[in-house]
Amino acid sequence: MIDEVTLFVNLLNRLGRPYMVTGATAAIVYGQPRVTNDLDVVIALAAEDATTMETLFPEADFYLPPAEVIAVEAVRERRGHFNIIHHESGYKADVYLANKDPLHQWALPQRRKIEWSGTELWVAPPEYVILRKLEFYREGGSTKHLSDIRAMLAVTPIDIDEVSTRAADRGLTEQWTMARDG
């Protein structure tokens, strides 16, 4: 059986750009196991890295948007994004570009290196994961985000003051209270 996280991360490690795994995979690292169908990754990618991505993720094995699309996404002011899909497994990586997002800029230097199935993996700090999950909860209302946060709070040391301050700055105080008191 293929370990899809390792498949993607090994190739991202070869790229040599700062990245961090976030979303459900990070919540699993910091909380409790659950099922997820994709890998969420934030990466500091430059437009000139687009052709290198084509080399690392060859068309025979992966769906990857054309280099021109990746280059455009890499220079967006906000919300640059694209997908990579492994043909054999159907496993998808949602790739979010760090660009000028202040939360990404704060979190990338705070990322943590762990071992995952024998490979080096950079994972977002738990405070970042919580803040993004609070945003996703506010946007979509899925309680899985609150469950992930509660599991993380139960087993991982979290800088509560950092989360509280950043949650207030992002208009997430109500959601943060719900996650903590739920």
N, C-alpha and C positions, 0 to 999 in steps of 0.2 A: 504494500500500500504506500502510495506517495504521501509525503508530508508537504502539503501545499505551502504552508508558511515558510518552511525551510527552502523550498524551491524558489520562492520569490525573494526571500531575504538574502540567500547566497548571491543572487545576481545583483541585488541592490548594494551589497557589500563591495562587490567588484567595481561598481560605478564610482565609489569613493566620495560621494556627496553625503552630507549629514541628512539622516532620515530618522524617523521614529514611528514605530508601530503604535497605533492608537485604537479607538473603537472597542469592539467586543473582545478582540484578542488581548488588548491591554487590560480590559476589565477582568478577563480570565486570569491573567498573570497576577493581578492585584486582589482578586476577589475569589470567586468560585467558578468551577468549570460549567460551561453551558455550550450549546450548539451555536455555531456561527457559520455563515455561508460565504464569507468573504474576508479579506484582509484590508484594513484601512491603514494607509501610510501617508505621513506628511514628509515631504522631501524638499530640500533646498536645491532646486534644479535650475540650471541656467539654460537659456535658449540653445546654446551651442552643444548641450548634452543630448539633444534630441536624436542625432544620428547615432550616438553611442547607445542610446536606449534600443534602437533598432538592431544593433549588433548583439546586445545582451539578451534581448527577447526576440529571437528570430521568428519570422512569419510562419515557418513550418511548425513551430511549437506553441506560439502565442498569437492572440489577437492584440495588436498594438496600433493605436491611431498613427497616421502618417507623421513623419518627423515635422512637417510644416505645422500640423495641428498642435503637437507637443510644444514646439517653439512658441506658438502664439499663447498657449496656456501658461507657459513659463514666465512670460513677461506681463501677464495681467496684473493689475493693481491689487485685485482681490479675487478670491474664489477660483483660482486656476485649478483645473481638475481634468483627469482622464482615467480610463480603465485599461487594465491589462487582463486578459483572460487566457488561462492555460487550456489549450484545446482538449487534451486527453482527459483531464479531470473536470473541466468546466469551472474550476475555482477562479475567482475574480479578485483582483486587487484594485481597490479604489485609491487612486493616487491623488493627493491634494498637495498643491504647490505652496510652499511656505510664503512666497512673495513678500508682501509688506504687512501681513496680518500680525498685529502686535502680540497676540496670544501665542502664535507659532514662534515668533521671534524670542519671546520669553522662554518657551518650553524647550526648544531645540538644545540650548546649552545645558538644560536641566535633565535631559534624557538619561536613561539608565541602561547600561549594558548588562545583558543576561545571557545565559546559555539556553538554547532551545533546540532540542534534538541534535546536539553536538555542533551547533553553529552559533556564532555570535549574532545577537539580535539587539537592536537598540529600541527601547520601549519608552513611550512618552511618560513623563512624571505623573504620578497618580492624581495630583491636583489638576493637571491639564485634562486628564481623562474625565474627571468629575465635572469640570466646567463645561466641556463639550457635551457630555451626556445631559447636563442641565439644560443646555441650549436645545438639544434635540428633543428633550421632553417638552419644553415650552413650544417648539415648532410643531411637533406631531402628536404629543399626548401619550406616547407608548410608555406604559409603566415598566417595561423591561429596563429602561434607563434608570429609573428609581431603584429597581431591584439590584442592578449592577452596582450602583453607588452604595447602597446599604451593605452589600456583600464586601465591597472594598473597605468601607469604614470598619467593618467587623474584624478584618484580618490584616490590614495594612496600616502602618503609621502614616497619617495624613497631617499636613500642616493646615489645621482648621482655620487659623487666622488668615493664611494666604488665600484659601478658597473663599472664605467669607468676604474678604476685601475685594477680590476679583469678581465674585458673584455680584456684589453690590454695584461695582463699576459697570457691569454688563447687564444690569437690570434683572438679575436672577435670584434675588433674595427670597422671594416667595417660593420658588422651586427648590432652593437650597434648604429652606426650612422644612418643606414637605419631605425631602429626601432624608433629612436627619431625624425628623420626628415621626416619620411614617410608621 
